[in-house]
Amino acid sequence: MSKFFQALLTGIFFTFILDFFIFLGIKQNYIDFYDIDVYYNILFADHQNIYIYAIFSLIIGYLIIYINNNKLSAIVVGAMFFVASLTLIPAVGHSLGEMILMKKNVILKTAKYTYQGDIYYRGRSETTFYDYKLQKTILFNNEELLK
């Protein structure tokens, strides 16, 4: 196997582990906080940015396979794992979840009503929404929302 493919596969593997911890922190500290019914796998698959994933895979693979300084590689990859693990801290995981998933001060319309509030999570088939006026969380079927 050529060195390029080794670097690519190594980068993909290590980036997958980093992403696992990032999305685990979001699931534990944001999704579970708002009691949103979504599985980890769906959260991970639907919100994965392929471009960022590819860039980090190439960088990490290059760093591990092509750089001959093992100490430098271990320090950089260890620092990345440390930063990714920070999402397991409730405040950090919740804030990152808000940045990625929440849309504030949005107006949603159905056939009968108009709602104003925050979208906590927009899933494949359902949207979890907090209404300012009602002061409660509402679950909408995406098909009933007007665009």
N, CA, C and O of each residue as an XYZ file, in Angstrom:
588
protein
N       0.852     -1.168      0.000
C       0.000      0.000      0.000
C       0.901      1.234      0.000
O       1.882      1.297      0.741
N       0.568      2.184     -0.813
C       1.421      3.364     -0.911
C       1.267      4.233      0.334
O       0.291      4.140      1.078
N       2.250      5.058      0.518
C       2.265      5.937      1.684
C       1.085      6.920      1.673
O       0.564      7.283      2.728
N       0.673      7.344      0.481
C      -0.455      8.269      0.372
C      -1.739      7.635      0.907
O      -2.477      8.266      1.664
N      -2.006      6.387      0.514
C      -3.219      5.715      0.990
C      -3.147      5.411      2.478
O      -4.164      5.449      3.171
N      -1.957      5.110      2.972
C      -1.795      4.926      4.414
C      -2.128      6.218      5.150
O      -2.825      6.200      6.165
N      -1.635      7.323      4.640
C      -1.916      8.618      5.271
C      -3.401      8.943      5.210
O      -3.973      9.424      6.188
N      -4.022      8.685      4.076
C      -5.449      8.971      3.919
C      -6.293      8.129      4.875
O      -7.169      8.658      5.560
N      -6.036      6.835      4.922
C      -6.808      5.955      5.802
C      -6.550      6.254      7.278
O      -7.471      6.210      8.093
N      -5.312      6.554      7.616
C      -4.985      6.918      8.997
C      -5.691      8.207      9.382
O      -6.242      8.313     10.478
N      -5.678      9.181      8.491
C      -6.355     10.447      8.753
C      -7.849     10.271      8.913
O      -8.454     10.869      9.803
N      -8.454      9.454      8.056
C      -9.892      9.187      8.157
C     -10.211      8.539      9.499
O     -11.184      8.917     10.152
N      -9.408      7.575      9.915
C      -9.636      6.877     11.175
C      -9.546      7.829     12.369
O     -10.447      7.855     13.207
N      -8.477      8.603     12.453
C      -8.298      9.507     13.593
C      -9.324     10.639     13.590
O      -9.787     11.053     14.653
N      -9.682     11.138     12.419
C     -10.697     12.190     12.340
C     -12.053     11.649     12.762
O     -12.837     12.362     13.388
N     -12.335     10.402     12.427
C     -13.588      9.781     12.862
C     -13.669      9.729     14.384
O     -14.725      9.985     14.962
N     -12.572      9.404     15.021
C     -12.551      9.358     16.490
C     -12.757     10.760     17.069
O     -13.497     10.927     18.038
N     -12.111     11.757     16.484
C     -12.311     13.136     16.942
C     -13.770     13.550     16.804
O     -14.350     14.114     17.733
N     -14.363     13.271     15.649
C     -15.769     13.605     15.416
C     -16.687     12.870     16.378
O     -17.687     13.425     16.834
N     -16.351     11.627     16.688
C     -17.159     10.859     17.632
C     -17.289     11.613     18.950
O     -18.390     11.749     19.484
N     -16.171     12.101     19.476
C     -16.214     12.801     20.760
C     -16.924     14.147     20.656
O     -17.623     14.548     21.586
N     -16.755     14.843     19.544
C     -17.443     16.126     19.372
C     -18.955     15.919     19.381
O     -19.674     16.618     20.095
N     -19.436     14.965     18.592
C     -20.877     14.735     18.521
C     -21.421     14.049     19.765
O     -22.596     14.214     20.092
N     -20.592     13.285     20.461
C     -21.015     12.709     21.735
C     -21.293     13.818     22.751
O     -22.285     13.765     23.477
N     -20.417     14.816     22.799
C     -20.630     15.947     23.702
C     -21.872     16.742     23.342
O     -22.606     17.184     24.226
N     -22.113     16.928     22.044
C     -23.325     17.639     21.613
C     -24.566     16.826     21.986
O     -25.558     17.386     22.453
N     -24.513     15.520     21.782
C     -25.661     14.661     22.116
C     -25.944     14.702     23.612
O     -27.096     14.854     24.019
N     -24.919     14.570     24.423
C     -25.118     14.534     25.874
C     -25.533     15.880     26.449
O     -26.374     15.936     27.346
N     -24.957     16.956     25.947
C     -25.120     18.246     26.604
C     -26.059     19.210     25.899
O     -26.402     20.245     26.470
N     -26.483     18.910     24.688
C     -27.449     19.768     23.998
C     -28.720     18.997     23.663
O     -29.811     19.400     24.067
N     -28.592     17.905     22.938
C     -29.757     17.113     22.516
C     -30.495     16.558     23.727
O     -31.716     16.685     23.813
N     -29.781     15.951     24.655
C     -30.432     15.400     25.845
C     -30.937     16.496     26.777
O     -31.923     16.290     27.485
N     -30.287     17.650     26.792
C     -30.717     18.778     27.622
C     -32.118     19.238     27.226
O     -32.954     19.511     28.087
N     -32.370     19.323     25.917
C     -33.679     19.753     25.422
C     -34.629     18.579     25.189
O     -35.731     18.768     24.673
N     -34.219     17.386     25.560
C     -35.034     16.174     25.447
C     -35.531     15.969     24.007
O     -36.709     15.701     23.770
N     -34.611     16.100     23.072
C     -34.916     15.913     21.655
C     -34.727     14.440     21.328
O     -33.714     13.838     21.682
N     -35.716     13.866     20.647
C     -35.695     12.442     20.333
C     -34.961     12.207     19.016
O     -35.576     12.185     17.950
N     -33.646     12.033     19.095
C     -32.839     11.734     17.911
C     -31.703     10.799     18.338
O     -31.098     10.972     19.396
N     -31.435      9.816     17.498
C     -30.349      8.888     17.775
C     -29.009      9.518     17.423
O     -28.921     10.392     16.561
N     -27.975      9.060     18.104
C     -26.629      9.574     17.880
C     -26.213      9.418     16.419
O     -25.648     10.340     15.831
N     -26.489      8.258     15.836
C     -26.059      7.997     14.456
C     -26.668      8.985     13.475
O     -25.984      9.453     12.564
N     -27.950      9.310     13.648
C     -28.615     10.262     12.758
C     -28.026     11.650     12.951
O     -27.770     12.361     11.979
N     -27.811     12.039     14.206
C     -27.189     13.334     14.499
C     -25.822     13.426     13.831
O     -25.501     14.430     13.197
N     -25.031     12.387     13.975
C     -23.681     12.347     13.418
C     -23.719     12.419     11.892
O     -22.985     13.203     11.290
N     -24.561     11.614     11.274
C     -24.595     11.547      9.810
C     -25.177     12.809      9.187
O     -24.678     13.273      8.162
N     -26.216     13.367      9.783
C     -26.892     14.523      9.185
C     -26.119     15.823      9.330
O     -26.334     16.750      8.549
N     -25.234     15.916     10.295
C     -24.559     17.183     10.546
C     -23.055     17.109     10.329
O     -22.307     17.972     10.787
N     -22.625     16.078      9.632
C     -21.220     15.938      9.300
C     -20.902     16.818      8.090
O     -21.547     16.695      7.048
N     -19.924     17.692      8.221
C     -19.487     18.519      7.103
C     -18.352     17.784      6.400
O     -17.252     17.659      6.938
N     -18.626     17.307      5.210
C     -17.662     16.454      4.497
C     -16.379     17.206      4.145
O     -15.306     16.604      4.095
N     -16.477     18.501      3.904
C     -15.285     19.276      3.543
C     -14.343     19.432      4.730
O     -13.132     19.257      4.595
N     -14.896     19.760      5.884
C     -14.063     19.866      7.091
C     -13.482     18.508      7.446
O     -12.315     18.401      7.823
N     -14.306     17.467      7.322
C     -13.840     16.118      7.608
C     -12.682     15.735      6.690
O     -11.688     15.171      7.147
N     -12.806     16.036      5.409
C     -11.747     15.688      4.447
C     -10.466     16.464      4.729
O      -9.372     15.905      4.659
N     -10.598     17.747      5.047
C      -9.413     18.566      5.335
C      -8.679     18.033      6.563
O      -7.458     17.874      6.540
N      -9.425     17.756      7.637
C      -8.780     17.231      8.842
C      -8.204     15.838      8.598
O      -7.153     15.505      9.146
N      -8.869     15.025      7.791
C      -8.334     13.696      7.472
C      -6.989     13.809      6.761
O      -6.049     13.081      7.080
N      -6.903     14.717      5.805
C      -5.637     14.894      5.085
C      -4.542     15.453      5.990
O      -3.400     14.997      5.937
N      -4.884     16.428      6.813
C      -3.887     17.032      7.706
C      -3.379     16.020      8.722
O      -2.171     15.887      8.917
N      -4.285     15.314      9.364
C      -3.875     14.345     10.386
C      -3.114     13.186      9.756
O      -2.104     12.740     10.301
N      -3.585     12.697      8.618
C      -2.871     11.613      7.933
C      -1.470     12.024      7.524
O      -0.519     11.264      7.707
N      -1.336     13.220      6.972
C      -0.017     13.731      6.594
C       0.878     13.854      7.820
O       2.047     13.469      7.791
N       0.324     14.387      8.878
C       1.092     14.598     10.101
C       1.604     13.279     10.683
O       2.751     13.196     11.124
N       0.769     12.269     10.685
C       1.154     10.995     11.297
C       2.099     10.195     10.397
O       3.071      9.619     10.885
N       1.824     10.153      9.097
C       2.607      9.284      8.204
C       3.861      9.968      7.649
O       4.926      9.353      7.591
N       3.740     11.223      7.247
C       4.852     11.872      6.542
C       5.824     12.619      7.449
O       7.003     12.730      7.114
N       5.369     13.127      8.574
C       6.273     13.855      9.478
C       7.061     12.832     10.276
O       6.482     11.942     10.898
N       8.368     12.956     10.259
C       9.228     11.979     10.922
C       9.437     12.254     12.404
O      10.110     11.483     13.088
N       8.875     13.328     12.896
C       9.013     13.670     14.302
C       7.798     13.129     15.059
O       6.735     13.751     15.074
N       7.971     11.957     15.690
C       6.865     11.314     16.396
C       6.370     12.134     17.578
O       5.181     12.125     17.896
N       7.281     12.836     18.219
C       6.899     13.657     19.370
C       5.968     14.791     18.938
O       4.958     15.057     19.589
N       6.313     15.448     17.845
C       5.469     16.522     17.325
C       4.098     15.991     16.908
O       3.074     16.597     17.222
N       4.080     14.868     16.208
C       2.816     14.266     15.785
C       1.938     13.915     16.985
O       0.736     14.180     16.983
N       2.548     13.318     18.008
C       1.796     12.938     19.205
C       1.244     14.167     19.929
O       0.116     14.136     20.420
N       2.015     15.233     19.999
C       1.564     16.446     20.672
C       0.395     17.082     19.921
O      -0.598     17.469     20.537
N       0.506     17.192     18.600
C      -0.552     17.823     17.812
C      -1.827     16.981     17.842
O      -2.911     17.520     18.067
N      -1.716     15.681     17.622
C      -2.899     14.818     17.641
C      -3.487     14.752     19.049
O      -4.707     14.738     19.208
N      -2.642     14.713     20.057
C      -3.129     14.728     21.441
C      -3.873     16.015     21.769
O      -4.897     15.993     22.451
N      -3.357     17.129     21.283
C      -4.039     18.410     21.498
C      -5.394     18.423     20.793
O      -6.366     18.955     21.329
N      -5.464     17.839     19.591
C      -6.745     17.756     18.886
C      -7.746     16.893     19.652
O      -8.924     17.236     19.744
N      -7.276     15.780     20.196
C      -8.153     14.927     21.002
C      -8.620     15.659     22.263
O      -9.773     15.518     22.672
N      -7.747     16.421     22.866
C      -8.115     17.196     24.048
C      -9.198     18.217     23.714
O     -10.182     18.345     24.443
N      -9.017     18.937     22.617
C      -9.998     19.948     22.207
C     -11.335     19.283     21.861
O     -12.393     19.795     22.226
N     -11.291     18.148     21.158
C     -12.526     17.439     20.810
C     -13.230     16.920     22.059
O     -14.459     16.876     22.102
N     -12.472     16.531     23.063
C     -13.056     16.013     24.305
C     -13.656     17.110     25.173
O     -14.418     16.818     26.095
N     -13.328     18.353     24.897
C     -13.899     19.449     25.671
C     -15.421     19.524     25.544
O     -16.087     20.072     26.423
N     -15.975     18.981     24.462
C     -17.432     19.002     24.317
C     -18.128     18.130     25.345
O     -19.343     18.229     25.517
N     -17.382     17.279     26.029
C     -17.975     16.469     27.092
C     -18.236     17.299     28.350
O     -18.963     16.862     29.243
N     -17.648     18.488     28.423
C     -17.955     19.429     29.502
C     -19.301     20.057     29.151
O     -19.460     20.576     28.046
N     -20.275     20.024     30.063
C     -21.628     20.465     29.721
C     -21.725     21.853     29.098
O     -22.459     22.016     28.123
N     -21.035     22.840     29.602
C     -21.150     24.198     29.061
C     -20.598     24.273     27.640
O     -21.171     24.955     26.791
N     -19.509     23.589     27.378
C     -18.891     23.621     26.050
C     -19.748     22.850     25.042
O     -19.995     23.338     23.939
N     -20.197     21.658     25.413
C     -21.038     20.859     24.523
C     -22.351     21.549     24.199
O     -22.823     21.500     23.063
N     -22.943     22.195     25.203
C     -24.203     22.911     24.988
C     -23.989     24.112     24.060
O     -24.787     24.347     23.153
N     -22.935     24.855     24.283
C     -22.648     26.025     23.434
C     -22.366     25.619     21.990
O     -22.841     26.272     21.062
N     -21.606     24.561     21.794
C     -21.324     24.093     20.442
C     -22.600     23.584     19.773
O     -22.815     23.815     18.583
N     -23.437     22.896     20.533
C     -24.716     22.442     20.001
C     -25.590     23.609     19.572
O     -26.245     23.547     18.531
N     -25.605     24.673     20.368
C     -26.360     25.871     19.999
C     -25.810     26.489     18.712
O     -26.577     26.890     17.837
N     -24.495     26.566     18.600
C     -23.885     27.161     17.406
C     -24.224     26.369     16.142
O     -24.483     26.950     15.088
N     -24.220     25.054     16.257
C     -24.418     24.210     15.087
C     -25.905     23.992     14.783
O     -26.305     24.031     13.620
N     -26.716     23.767     15.804
C     -28.077     23.282     15.583
C     -29.180     24.315     15.796
O     -30.223     24.228     15.148
N     -28.983     25.282     16.678
C     -30.060     26.200     17.032
C     -30.139     27.380     16.059
O     -29.127     27.931     15.627
N     -31.378     27.741     15.733
C     -31.645     28.955     14.967
C     -32.556     29.816     15.826
O     -33.665     29.408     16.173
N     -32.087     31.000     16.165
C     -32.824     31.868     17.084
C     -33.741     32.829     16.343
O     -33.479     33.244     15.214
N     -34.836     33.166     17.032
C     -35.803     34.159     16.575
C     -36.272     33.888     15.139
O     -36.069     34.695     14.233
N     -36.898     32.736     14.971
C     -37.391     32.281     13.675
C     -38.915     32.307     13.687
O     -39.536     32.093     14.728
N     -39.507     32.567     12.545
C     -40.960     32.506     12.412
C     -41.307     31.275     11.584
O     -40.848     31.123     10.452
N     -42.128     30.394     12.166
C     -42.606     29.200     11.476
C     -44.096     29.353     11.226
O     -44.830     29.870     12.068
N     -44.532     28.898     10.064
C     -45.947     28.998      9.718
C     -46.487     27.617      9.373
O     -45.855     26.833      8.665
N     -47.687     27.345      9.903
C     -48.439     26.167      9.505
C     -49.665     26.674      8.762
O     -49.798     27.877      8.533
N     -50.553     25.775      8.386
C     -51.750     26.179      7.657
C     -52.627     27.118      8.495
O     -53.294     27.992      7.940
N     -52.634     26.949      9.818
C     -53.520     27.749     10.670
C     -52.809     28.822     11.486
O     -53.372     29.892     11.719
N     -51.580     28.553     11.925
C     -50.952     29.420     12.909
C     -49.559     29.871     12.477
O     -48.931     29.283     11.596
N     -49.107     30.934     13.130
C     -47.741     31.430     12.968
C     -47.083     31.398     14.339
O     -47.675     31.831     15.327
N     -45.873     30.892     14.398
C     -45.137     30.754     15.649
C     -43.830     31.519     15.553
O     -43.198     31.557     14.497
N     -43.428     32.129     16.660
C     -42.138     32.815     16.709
C     -41.350     32.266     17.883
O     -41.857     32.172     19.002
N     -40.104     31.906     17.612
C     -39.278     31.345     18.674
C     -37.962     30.823     18.135
O     -37.445     31.312     17.130
N     -37.428     29.824     18.818
C     -36.130     29.242     18.477
C     -36.314     27.815     17.973
O     -37.066     27.032     18.553
N     -35.619     27.488     16.890
C     -35.566     26.099     16.441
C     -34.432     25.440     17.204
O     -33.268     25.804     17.034
N     -34.769     24.471     18.045
C     -33.738     23.747     18.780
C     -33.041     22.721     17.897
O     -31.822     22.562     17.948
N     -33.846     22.020     17.079
C     -33.265     20.988     16.220
C     -34.195     20.756     15.040
O     -35.400     20.582     15.221
N     -33.647     20.754     13.841
C     -34.417     20.423     12.646
C     -33.905     19.086     12.148
O     -32.791     18.979     11.635
N     -34.736     18.070     12.306
C     -34.359     16.724     11.906
C     -34.869     16.377     10.531
O     -35.334     17.239      9.785
N     -34.777     15.105     10.205
C     -35.206     14.636      8.889
C     -36.713     14.790      8.717
O     -37.179     15.185      7.648
N     -37.475     14.481      9.759
C     -38.934     14.516      9.631
C     -39.609     15.438     10.639
O     -40.777     15.786     10.462
N     -38.913     15.833     11.675
C     -39.517     16.663     12.722
C     -38.625     17.840     13.089
O     -37.402     17.785     12.962
N     -39.274     18.907     13.547
C     -38.572     20.097     14.018
C     -38.966     20.345     15.461
O     -40.152     20.409     15.787
N     -37.973     20.482     16.322
C     -38.220     20.816     17.718
C     -38.076     22.321     17.854
O     -37.032     22.888     17.528
N     -39.134     22.967     18.341
C     -39.246     24.420     18.313
C     -39.704     24.926     19.679
O     -40.606     24.351     20.289
N     -39.076     26.009     20.157
C     -39.523     26.659     21.393
C     -40.252     27.934     21.018
O     -39.679     28.831     20.399
N     -41.535     28.012     21.402
C     -42.358     29.172     21.090
C     -42.265     30.195     22.216
O     -42.468     29.862     23.384
N     -41.954     31.451     21.858
C     -41.832     32.519     22.855
C     -43.158     32.823     23.532
O     -43.208     32.979     24.752
N     -44.221     32.907     22.766
C     -45.521     33.294     23.304
C     -46.094     32.212     24.224
O     -46.580     32.512     25.314
N     -46.033     30.963     23.780
C     -46.553     29.854     24.580
C     -45.604     29.433     25.696
O     -46.018     28.801     26.668
N     -44.338     29.787     25.551
C     -43.276     29.412     26.485
C     -43.219     27.905     26.708
O     -43.147     27.418     27.836
N     -43.254     27.190     25.590
C     -43.112     25.740     25.661
C     -42.518     25.212     24.364
O     -42.509     25.895     23.340
N     -42.032     24.007     24.429
C     -41.429     23.354     23.282
C     -42.505     22.626     22.488
O     -43.327     21.904     23.053
N     -42.491     22.822     21.178
C     -43.468     22.213     20.284
C     -42.717     21.356     19.278
O     -41.640     21.731     18.814
N     -43.277     20.220     18.949
C     -42.698     19.322     17.967
C     -43.552     19.377     16.704
O     -44.731     19.024     16.733
N     -42.958     19.821     15.594
C     -43.655     19.929     14.319
C     -43.200     18.827     13.378
O     -42.028     18.449     13.358
N     -44.142     18.319     12.603
C     -43.811     17.455     11.487
C     -43.357     18.379     10.358
O     -44.061     19.342     10.054
N     -42.233     18.132      9.739
C     -41.689     19.030      8.710
C     -42.636     19.206      7.528
O     -42.597     20.236      6.855
N     -43.472     18.229      7.270
C     -44.404     18.319      6.150
C     -45.509     19.339      6.399
O     -46.058     19.891      5.446
N     -45.850     19.602      7.672
C     -46.925     20.546      7.959
C     -46.456     21.993      7.994
O     -47.283     22.903      8.041
N     -45.164     22.221      7.970
C     -44.644     23.577      7.977
C     -44.647     24.164      6.564
O     -44.252     23.509      5.600
N     -45.100     25.409      6.471
C     -45.096     26.101      5.188
C     -43.736     26.720      4.955
O     -43.071     27.152      5.897
N     -43.331     26.763      3.723
C     -41.998     27.311      3.433
C     -42.069     28.750      3.057
O     -41.040     29.368      2.781
